[in-house]
Amino acid sequence: MIRAGCLVAVLAIAGCARPADPVAAPVPLRNPTAPVASQADVTAARLQGDWIVVQGAGIAPGTVVRGTADGLTVQGVEYILTAPGRLSNADGRLWVHWLDIGDRTAAVGDPDGGRVWIMDREAGSSPDRLRAAREILDWYGYDLRRLAGLGNGMGS
Protein backbone atom coordinates (compact mmCIF):
# COMPACT_ATOMS: atom_id res chain seq x y z
CA MET A 1 0.00 0.00 0.00
CA ILE A 2 2.83 2.35 0.77
CA ARG A 3 4.45 1.56 -2.55
CA ALA A 4 1.25 2.32 -4.40
CA GLY A 5 1.00 5.63 -2.54
CA CYS A 6 4.57 6.50 -3.50
CA LEU A 7 3.88 5.62 -7.10
CA VAL A 8 0.85 7.91 -7.14
CA ALA A 9 2.90 10.73 -5.62
CA VAL A 10 5.72 10.28 -8.15
CA LEU A 11 3.24 10.26 -11.03
CA ALA A 12 1.54 13.36 -9.66
CA ILE A 13 4.84 15.22 -9.42
CA ALA A 14 5.87 14.05 -12.89
CA GLY A 15 2.56 15.29 -14.24
CA CYS A 16 3.38 18.78 -12.98
CA ALA A 17 6.72 18.86 -14.75
CA ARG A 18 6.99 21.15 -17.76
CA PRO A 19 7.12 19.13 -21.00
CA ALA A 20 10.33 19.29 -22.97
CA ASP A 21 10.49 21.91 -25.69
CA PRO A 22 9.96 20.37 -29.12
CA VAL A 23 13.02 20.23 -31.32
CA ALA A 24 12.60 22.79 -34.05
CA ALA A 25 13.08 21.33 -37.51
CA PRO A 26 14.89 23.59 -39.95
CA VAL A 27 12.45 25.40 -42.19
CA PRO A 28 13.42 25.01 -45.85
CA LEU A 29 14.01 28.15 -47.88
CA ARG A 30 11.66 26.89 -50.60
CA ASN A 31 8.03 25.84 -50.46
CA PRO A 32 8.17 22.24 -51.71
CA THR A 33 4.70 22.51 -53.28
CA ALA A 34 5.75 25.35 -55.63
CA PRO A 35 6.78 24.56 -59.21
CA VAL A 36 10.52 24.43 -59.80
CA ALA A 37 12.70 24.24 -62.91
CA SER A 38 16.15 24.96 -64.19
CA GLN A 39 16.93 27.06 -67.25
CA ALA A 40 17.37 24.76 -70.25
CA ASP A 41 20.06 26.77 -72.04
CA VAL A 42 22.54 27.06 -69.16
CA THR A 43 25.89 25.49 -70.02
CA ALA A 44 29.25 25.36 -68.27
CA ALA A 45 30.59 27.77 -70.88
CA ARG A 46 27.97 30.38 -69.89
CA LEU A 47 28.82 29.96 -66.21
CA GLN A 48 32.59 30.07 -66.62
CA GLY A 49 34.46 32.74 -64.67
CA ASP A 50 34.05 34.42 -61.30
CA TRP A 51 30.72 35.39 -59.78
CA ILE A 52 29.90 37.27 -56.57
CA VAL A 53 26.90 36.39 -54.43
CA VAL A 54 24.92 39.66 -54.14
CA GLN A 55 21.98 38.21 -52.21
CA GLY A 56 21.76 34.86 -50.51
CA ALA A 57 20.36 32.61 -47.83
CA GLY A 58 22.49 29.69 -46.69
CA ILE A 59 25.49 31.40 -48.35
CA ALA A 60 26.98 34.74 -47.39
CA PRO A 61 26.72 37.73 -49.70
CA GLY A 62 30.18 38.51 -51.05
CA THR A 63 31.07 34.84 -51.50
CA VAL A 64 32.94 34.19 -54.73
CA VAL A 65 31.56 31.37 -56.88
CA ARG A 66 33.79 30.11 -59.68
CA GLY A 67 32.42 28.80 -62.94
CA THR A 68 34.67 26.05 -64.29
CA ALA A 69 34.78 23.96 -67.46
CA ASP A 70 32.66 21.35 -65.64
CA GLY A 71 30.27 23.42 -63.52
CA LEU A 72 30.56 25.58 -60.38
CA THR A 73 32.86 25.63 -57.37
CA VAL A 74 30.98 26.97 -54.35
CA GLN A 75 32.86 27.50 -51.08
CA GLY A 76 35.54 25.05 -52.22
CA VAL A 77 33.03 22.37 -53.23
CA GLU A 78 32.70 21.42 -56.89
CA TYR A 79 29.30 20.86 -58.49
CA ILE A 80 29.32 19.21 -61.92
CA LEU A 81 26.84 20.19 -64.62
CA THR A 82 24.78 17.01 -65.18
CA ALA A 83 22.05 18.51 -67.37
CA PRO A 84 21.36 22.00 -68.67
CA GLY A 85 21.08 24.26 -65.62
CA ARG A 86 21.47 21.36 -63.16
CA LEU A 87 24.56 20.71 -61.09
CA SER A 88 25.24 18.07 -58.48
CA ASN A 89 27.80 16.22 -56.41
CA ALA A 90 27.62 13.51 -53.75
CA ASP A 91 26.36 16.03 -51.17
CA GLY A 92 23.56 17.70 -53.09
CA ARG A 93 22.36 19.57 -56.10
CA LEU A 94 22.06 23.12 -57.33
CA TRP A 95 19.87 24.42 -60.12
CA VAL A 96 20.36 27.58 -62.14
CA HIS A 97 16.81 28.86 -62.15
CA TRP A 98 17.60 31.90 -64.26
CA LEU A 99 20.58 33.32 -66.16
CA ASP A 100 20.21 36.59 -68.05
CA ILE A 101 20.94 36.64 -71.77
CA GLY A 102 24.25 38.45 -71.24
CA ASP A 103 25.48 35.90 -68.64
CA ARG A 104 25.84 38.66 -66.03
CA THR A 105 23.31 37.68 -63.34
CA ALA A 106 22.08 34.26 -62.24
CA ALA A 107 19.59 32.92 -59.70
CA VAL A 108 20.81 29.63 -58.21
CA GLY A 109 19.21 27.41 -55.61
CA ASP A 110 18.95 24.03 -54.03
CA PRO A 111 15.54 22.78 -55.22
CA ASP A 112 15.16 21.04 -51.84
CA GLY A 113 15.36 24.44 -50.11
CA GLY A 114 18.78 24.25 -48.44
CA ARG A 115 20.16 27.49 -49.87
CA VAL A 116 19.54 30.04 -52.59
CA TRP A 117 21.37 33.01 -54.02
CA ILE A 118 21.63 35.60 -56.74
CA MET A 119 25.10 36.02 -58.19
CA ASP A 120 26.51 38.62 -60.51
CA ARG A 121 29.79 39.21 -62.33
CA GLU A 122 30.24 42.33 -60.17
CA ALA A 123 29.54 43.13 -56.52
CA GLY A 124 26.42 45.00 -57.64
CA SER A 125 23.78 44.08 -60.13
CA SER A 126 21.50 46.14 -62.28
CA PRO A 127 18.18 46.75 -60.55
CA ASP A 128 16.32 45.24 -63.53
CA ARG A 129 18.31 41.99 -63.52
CA LEU A 130 18.12 41.73 -59.75
CA ARG A 131 14.36 42.23 -59.87
CA ALA A 132 14.03 39.55 -62.58
CA ALA A 133 16.10 37.08 -60.54
CA ARG A 134 14.00 37.73 -57.43
CA GLU A 135 10.75 37.29 -59.38
CA ILE A 136 11.91 33.90 -60.66
CA LEU A 137 12.98 32.78 -57.18
CA ASP A 138 9.66 33.96 -55.75
CA TRP A 139 7.77 32.05 -58.47
CA TYR A 140 9.72 28.90 -57.58
CA GLY A 141 8.69 29.23 -53.94
CA TYR A 142 11.83 30.62 -52.28
CA ASP A 143 11.33 32.81 -49.20
CA LEU A 144 12.85 36.10 -50.37
CA ARG A 145 12.54 37.62 -46.87
CA ARG A 146 15.42 35.36 -45.82
CA LEU A 147 17.87 36.71 -48.42
CA ALA A 148 20.69 38.84 -47.07
CA GLY A 149 22.28 41.29 -49.49
CA LEU A 150 25.18 43.58 -50.21
CA GLY A 151 23.12 46.72 -49.68
CA ASN A 152 21.73 46.94 -53.18
CA GLY A 153 18.37 48.22 -52.02
CA MET A 154 16.34 45.24 -53.19
CA GLY A 155 15.07 43.84 -49.90
CA SER A 156 18.20 42.56 -48.27
KATA-V86489 format. One record per pair of residues at least 12 apart in sequence whose ideal C-beta (glycine too) atoms are under 7 Angstrom apart, sorted by the first residue. I is the first residue (numbers start at 1). J is the second residue. D is the distance in whole Angstrom. If there is no record, write none. Layout:
i=I j=J d=D
i=I j=J d=D
This chain:
i=28 j=112 d=7
i=28 j=113 d=3
i=29 j=57 d=5
i=29 j=58 d=6
i=29 j=113 d=5
i=29 j=114 d=7
i=29 j=115 d=7
i=29 j=116 d=5
i=29 j=142 d=6
i=29 j=143 d=6
i=29 j=146 d=6
i=30 j=109 d=7
i=30 j=111 d=7
i=30 j=113 d=4
i=30 j=116 d=7
i=30 j=140 d=7
i=30 j=141 d=5
i=30 j=142 d=5
i=31 j=141 d=4
i=32 j=113 d=7
i=34 j=140 d=6
i=34 j=141 d=3
i=35 j=140 d=7
i=36 j=111 d=5
i=36 j=140 d=5
i=36 j=141 d=7
i=38 j=84 d=7
i=38 j=85 d=3
i=38 j=86 d=5
i=38 j=95 d=4
i=38 j=96 d=6
i=38 j=97 d=6
i=39 j=85 d=4
i=39 j=96 d=6
i=39 j=97 d=7
i=39 j=98 d=6
i=39 j=99 d=6
i=40 j=84 d=5
i=40 j=85 d=6
i=41 j=84 d=6
i=42 j=84 d=6
i=42 j=85 d=4
i=42 j=96 d=4
i=42 j=99 d=5
i=43 j=84 d=7
i=44 j=69 d=6
i=44 j=70 d=6
i=44 j=71 d=6
i=44 j=81 d=5
i=46 j=99 d=6
i=46 j=103 d=5
i=47 j=67 d=4
i=47 j=72 d=6
i=48 j=67 d=4
i=48 j=68 d=7
i=48 j=69 d=7
i=49 j=67 d=5
i=50 j=64 d=6
i=50 j=66 d=6
i=51 j=65 d=4
i=51 j=67 d=7
i=51 j=106 d=7
i=51 j=119 d=4
i=51 j=120 d=7
i=51 j=121 d=6
i=52 j=64 d=6
i=52 j=119 d=6
i=52 j=120 d=6
i=52 j=122 d=7
i=52 j=123 d=5
i=53 j=65 d=6
i=53 j=117 d=5
i=53 j=119 d=5
i=54 j=118 d=5
i=54 j=119 d=7
i=54 j=120 d=5
i=54 j=123 d=7
i=54 j=124 d=7
i=54 j=125 d=5
i=54 j=149 d=6
i=54 j=150 d=5
i=54 j=152 d=6
i=55 j=117 d=6
i=55 j=118 d=5
i=55 j=147 d=4
i=55 j=148 d=7
i=55 j=149 d=4
i=55 j=156 d=7
i=56 j=116 d=7
i=56 j=117 d=3
i=56 j=147 d=6
i=56 j=148 d=6
i=57 j=115 d=6
i=57 j=116 d=5
i=57 j=146 d=4
i=57 j=147 d=5
i=57 j=148 d=7
i=58 j=114 d=6
i=58 j=115 d=3
i=58 j=116 d=7
i=59 j=115 d=5
i=59 j=117 d=5
i=61 j=148 d=5
i=61 j=149 d=6
i=61 j=150 d=5
i=62 j=150 d=6
i=63 j=75 d=7
i=65 j=119 d=5
i=71 j=87 d=5
i=72 j=87 d=6
i=72 j=94 d=7
i=77 j=89 d=7
i=79 j=94 d=5
i=92 j=110 d=6
i=92 j=114 d=7
i=93 j=110 d=7
i=93 j=111 d=7
i=94 j=108 d=6
i=94 j=109 d=7
i=94 j=110 d=6
i=95 j=109 d=6
i=95 j=111 d=5
i=96 j=108 d=5
i=97 j=109 d=6
i=97 j=136 d=5
i=97 j=137 d=6
i=97 j=140 d=6
i=98 j=132 d=7
i=98 j=133 d=6
i=98 j=136 d=4
i=100 j=129 d=5
i=104 j=120 d=6
i=104 j=121 d=5
i=104 j=129 d=7
i=105 j=118 d=7
i=105 j=120 d=5
i=105 j=125 d=5
i=105 j=129 d=4
i=105 j=130 d=7
i=105 j=133 d=6
i=106 j=119 d=5
i=107 j=133 d=4
i=107 j=136 d=5
i=107 j=137 d=5
i=109 j=137 d=7
i=109 j=142 d=6
i=116 j=137 d=6
i=116 j=142 d=5
i=118 j=130 d=7
i=118 j=133 d=5
i=123 j=150 d=6
i=124 j=152 d=6
i=125 j=152 d=7
i=127 j=154 d=7
i=130 j=152 d=6
i=130 j=154 d=5
i=131 j=154 d=7
i=134 j=154 d=7
